[in-house]
């Protein structure tokens, strides 16, 4: 049996343990749903606004604070619309 001299370079430290994955349910990112009671309150408030304001004023109230939705990148897929007939195949 041959005795080897100890290595002059120390062994590297062990790698750190893997970090646990953050499991955030996608429900956290979904908009909240109104309860039936909240829907009824909103409906009553909307009816009150429609009954006490002109159509133009009510529209301004309902649309206040809304921001148009923009698409961040154009779609690369072509949209194909079919009426369900097989005319294209004949």
MDAnalysis code that builds the backbone (N, CA, C; Angstrom):
import MDAnalysis as mda
import numpy as np

u = mda.Universe.empty(270, n_residues=90, atom_resindex=np.repeat(np.arange(90), 3), trajectory=True)
u.add_TopologyAttr("name", ["N", "CA", "C"] * 90)
u.add_TopologyAttr("resid", np.arange(1, 91))
u.add_TopologyAttr("resname", ["UNK", "UNK", "UNK", "UNK", "UNK", "UNK", "UNK", "UNK", "UNK", "UNK", "UNK", "UNK", "UNK", "UNK", "UNK", "UNK", "UNK", "UNK", "UNK", "UNK", "UNK", "UNK", "UNK", "UNK", "UNK", "UNK", "UNK", "UNK", "UNK", "UNK", "UNK", "UNK", "UNK", "UNK", "UNK", "UNK", "UNK", "UNK", "UNK", "UNK", "UNK", "UNK", "UNK", "UNK", "UNK", "UNK", "UNK", "UNK", "UNK", "UNK", "UNK", "UNK", "UNK", "UNK", "UNK", "UNK", "UNK", "UNK", "UNK", "UNK", "UNK", "UNK", "UNK", "UNK", "UNK", "UNK", "UNK", "UNK", "UNK", "UNK", "UNK", "UNK", "UNK", "UNK", "UNK", "UNK", "UNK", "UNK", "UNK", "UNK", "UNK", "UNK", "UNK", "UNK", "UNK", "UNK", "UNK", "UNK", "UNK", "UNK"])
u.atoms.positions = np.array([
    [0.824, -1.165, 0.000],
    [0.000, 0.000, 0.000],
    [0.866, 1.224, 0.000],
    [0.550, 2.143, -0.883],
    [1.355, 3.348, -1.053],
    [0.666, 4.510, -0.355],
    [1.430, 5.252, 0.420],
    [0.895, 6.427, 1.098],
    [1.099, 7.637, 0.220],
    [0.002, 8.348, -0.082],
    [0.105, 9.553, -0.890],
    [0.189, 10.739, 0.054],
    [1.003, 11.724, -0.304],
    [1.050, 12.915, 0.545],
    [-0.260, 13.680, 0.430],
    [-0.664, 14.376, 1.498],
    [-1.906, 15.147, 1.427],
    [-1.837, 16.188, 0.324],
    [-2.960, 16.400, -0.286],
    [-3.051, 17.368, -1.384],
    [-2.798, 18.758, -0.839],
    [-2.100, 19.573, -1.623],
    [-1.793, 20.934, -1.178],
    [-2.952, 21.900, -1.412],
    [-3.901, 21.546, -2.291],
    [-5.054, 22.416, -2.520],
    [-6.250, 21.863, -1.771],
    [-6.945, 22.730, -1.026],
    [-8.115, 22.234, -0.298],
    [-9.241, 21.911, -1.266],
    [-10.096, 21.014, -0.862],
    [-11.227, 20.654, -1.709],
    [-12.223, 21.818, -1.730],
    [-12.924, 21.999, -2.858],
    [-13.882, 23.119, -2.941],
    [-15.043, 22.883, -1.990],
    [-15.648, 23.965, -1.515],
    [-16.781, 23.794, -0.605],
    [-17.957, 23.167, -1.354],
    [-18.799, 22.463, -0.646],
    [-19.939, 21.839, -1.318],
    [-20.893, 22.920, -1.854],
    [-21.613, 22.615, -2.929],
    [-22.536, 23.614, -3.485],
    [-23.674, 23.886, -2.502],
    [-24.214, 25.101, -2.555],
    [-25.324, 25.407, -1.638],
    [-26.538, 24.561, -1.984],
    [-27.382, 24.292, -0.998],
    [-28.575, 23.495, -1.286],
    [-29.496, 24.258, -2.230],
    [-30.244, 23.554, -3.052],
    [-31.149, 24.249, -3.977],
    [-32.212, 25.016, -3.195],
    [-32.540, 26.185, -3.716],
    [-33.563, 26.990, -3.061],
    [-34.931, 26.417, -3.388],
    [-35.832, 26.423, -2.432],
    [-37.168, 25.891, -2.723],
    [-37.892, 26.795, -3.715],
    [-38.656, 26.183, -4.581],
    [-39.422, 26.950, -5.566],
    [-40.531, 27.709, -4.866],
    [-40.739, 28.919, -5.305],
    [-41.845, 29.713, -4.783],
    [-43.105, 29.241, -5.480],
    [-43.995, 28.664, -4.745],
    [-45.227, 28.155, -5.328],
    [-46.334, 29.165, -5.077],
    [-46.496, 30.111, -6.003],
    [-47.559, 31.102, -5.903],
    [-48.715, 30.643, -6.783],
    [-49.821, 30.311, -6.178],
    [-50.959, 29.895, -7.004],
    [-51.360, 30.996, -7.976],
    [-51.743, 30.592, -9.168],
    [-52.123, 31.577, -10.177],
    [-53.355, 32.360, -9.753],
    [-54.113, 31.827, -8.808],
    [-55.306, 32.539, -8.352],
    [-54.917, 33.882, -7.731],
    [-53.688, 33.985, -7.229],
    [-53.233, 35.242, -6.637],
    [-53.167, 36.359, -7.675],
    [-53.011, 35.988, -8.934],
    [-52.869, 36.986, -9.988],
    [-54.169, 37.242, -10.739],
    [-55.198, 36.519, -10.420],
    [-56.492, 36.687, -11.066],
    [-57.260, 37.831, -10.422],
    [-58.072, 38.527, -11.197],
    [-58.894, 39.577, -10.591],
    [-59.876, 38.970, -9.598],
    [-60.159, 39.715, -8.579],
    [-61.090, 39.238, -7.554],
    [-62.514, 39.253, -8.104],
    [-63.311, 38.311, -7.685],
    [-64.703, 38.209, -8.106],
    [-65.588, 38.859, -7.059],
    [-66.571, 39.603, -7.513],
    [-67.508, 40.231, -6.588],
    [-68.478, 39.202, -6.043],
    [-68.872, 39.408, -4.810],
    [-69.905, 38.543, -4.232],
    [-71.256, 38.951, -4.812],
    [-72.249, 38.133, -4.607],
    [-73.583, 38.451, -5.114],
    [-74.097, 39.752, -4.494],
    [-73.815, 39.966, -3.222],
    [-74.233, 41.195, -2.547],
    [-73.557, 42.415, -3.175],
    [-72.253, 42.302, -3.469],
    [-71.531, 43.420, -4.089],
    [-72.052, 43.703, -5.495],
    [-72.389, 42.675, -6.235],
    [-72.952, 42.853, -7.578],
    [-74.285, 43.595, -7.494],
    [-75.124, 43.205, -6.541],
    [-76.416, 43.874, -6.377],
    [-76.236, 45.343, -5.991],
    [-75.260, 45.637, -5.125],
    [-75.000, 47.037, -4.761],
    [-74.538, 47.846, -5.972],
    [-73.657, 47.259, -6.766],
    [-73.169, 47.949, -7.963],
    [-74.300, 48.172, -8.958],
    [-75.154, 47.175, -9.101],
    [-76.303, 47.295, -10.018],
    [-77.224, 48.427, -9.569],
    [-77.514, 48.490, -8.266],
    [-78.377, 49.554, -7.736],
    [-77.737, 50.934, -7.926],
    [-76.426, 51.021, -7.709],
    [-75.735, 52.303, -7.896],
    [-75.777, 52.723, -9.368],
    [-75.613, 51.768, -10.282],
    [-75.656, 52.088, -11.714],
    [-77.050, 52.553, -12.125],
    [-78.081, 51.907, -11.607],
    [-79.456, 52.322, -11.917],
    [-79.709, 53.724, -11.385],
    [-79.219, 54.014, -10.183],
    [-79.386, 55.356, -9.611],
    [-78.710, 56.407, -10.495],
    [-77.496, 56.106, -10.974],
    [-76.788, 57.050, -11.839],
    [-77.554, 57.249, -13.140],
    [-78.064, 56.172, -13.727],
    [-78.804, 56.307, -14.983],
    [-80.093, 57.089, -14.794],
    [-80.715, 56.986, -13.610],
    [-81.968, 57.695, -13.362],
    [-81.767, 59.156, -12.974],
    [-80.588, 59.528, -12.527],
    [-80.371, 60.894, -12.042],
    [-79.440, 61.716, -12.918],
    [-78.933, 61.139, -14.006],
    [-78.017, 61.862, -14.904],
    [-78.465, 61.664, -16.347],
    [-77.982, 62.538, -17.198],
    [-78.239, 62.356, -18.632],
    [-77.424, 61.157, -19.113],
    [-77.740, 60.670, -20.305],
    [-76.995, 59.533, -20.849],
    [-75.511, 59.855, -20.992],
    [-75.219, 61.083, -21.452],
    [-73.831, 61.482, -21.642],
    [-73.081, 61.546, -20.312],
    [-73.738, 62.123, -19.281],
    [-73.098, 62.206, -17.971],
    [-72.881, 60.811, -17.380],
    [-73.893, 59.947, -17.514],
    [-73.777, 58.584, -16.988],
    [-72.642, 57.835, -17.686],
    [-72.523, 58.003, -18.985],
    [-71.450, 57.352, -19.723],
    [-70.088, 57.815, -19.226],
    [-69.948, 59.124, -18.994],
    [-68.676, 59.652, -18.474],
    [-68.364, 59.062, -17.097],
    [-69.379, 58.927, -16.256],
    [-69.180, 58.359, -14.917],
    [-68.735, 56.903, -15.026],
    [-69.423, 56.128, -15.868],
    [-69.101, 54.715, -15.985],
    [-67.729, 54.475, -16.608],
    [-67.311, 55.357, -17.493],
    [-66.040, 55.156, -18.189],
    [-64.867, 55.872, -17.526],
    [-65.125, 56.625, -16.466],
    [-64.049, 57.369, -15.793],
    [-63.003, 56.397, -15.268],
    [-61.752, 56.680, -15.569],
    [-60.653, 55.868, -15.063],
    [-60.286, 54.670, -15.908],
    [-61.082, 54.357, -16.923],
    [-60.739, 53.219, -17.770],
    [-59.581, 53.584, -18.686],
    [-58.715, 52.627, -18.922],
    [-57.547, 52.817, -19.774],
    [-57.661, 51.839, -20.933],
    [-57.413, 52.293, -22.158],
    [-57.485, 51.368, -23.290],
    [-56.452, 50.251, -23.141],
    [-56.801, 49.063, -23.582],
    [-55.890, 47.929, -23.531],
    [-55.001, 47.985, -24.756],
    [-53.695, 47.828, -24.533],
    [-52.753, 47.808, -25.650],
    [-52.104, 46.436, -25.711],
    [-51.767, 46.018, -26.911],
    [-51.092, 44.737, -27.110],
    [-49.600, 45.022, -27.134],
    [-48.847, 44.293, -26.306],
    [-47.425, 44.570, -26.178],
    [-46.621, 44.107, -27.382],
    [-47.055, 43.076, -28.052],
    [-46.346, 42.624, -29.248],
    [-47.356, 42.099, -30.251],
    [-47.109, 42.322, -31.507],
    [-48.053, 41.842, -32.516],
    [-48.022, 40.320, -32.604],
    [-49.162, 39.762, -32.927],
    [-49.275, 38.322, -33.077],
    [-48.609, 37.899, -34.369],
    [-47.880, 36.786, -34.341],
    [-47.207, 36.289, -35.530],
    [-48.063, 35.282, -36.276],
    [-49.172, 34.892, -35.663],
    [-50.040, 33.903, -36.297],
    [-51.067, 34.601, -37.184],
    [-51.384, 33.944, -38.282],
    [-52.437, 34.451, -39.137],
    [-53.773, 33.996, -38.586],
    [-54.744, 34.854, -38.665],
    [-56.078, 34.497, -38.218],
    [-56.856, 34.046, -39.437],
    [-57.368, 32.825, -39.384],
    [-58.126, 32.264, -40.487],
    [-59.565, 32.121, -40.021],
    [-60.470, 32.722, -40.774],
    [-61.879, 32.655, -40.438],
    [-62.556, 31.759, -41.458],
    [-63.337, 30.815, -40.955],
    [-64.052, 29.894, -41.831],
    [-65.533, 29.958, -41.507],
    [-66.354, 29.846, -42.537],
    [-67.792, 29.837, -42.305],
    [-68.308, 28.414, -42.129],
    [-67.395, 27.424, -42.103],
    [-67.792, 26.041, -41.863],
    [-68.097, 25.261, -43.113],
    [-68.033, 25.896, -44.275],
    [-68.291, 25.160, -45.511],
    [-66.966, 24.658, -46.049],
    [-67.034, 23.676, -46.926],
    [-65.835, 23.104, -47.516],
    [-65.582, 23.634, -48.921],
    [-66.021, 24.862, -49.218],
    [-65.859, 25.436, -50.560],
    [-64.401, 25.563, -50.937],
    [-63.523, 25.773, -49.940],
    [-62.104, 25.979, -50.243],
    [-61.467, 24.695, -50.753],
    [-62.025, 23.525, -50.407],
    [-61.416, 22.258, -50.775],
    [-61.866, 21.788, -52.156],
    [-62.904, 22.349, -52.730],
    [-63.417, 21.877, -54.016],
    [-62.767, 22.562, -55.167],
])
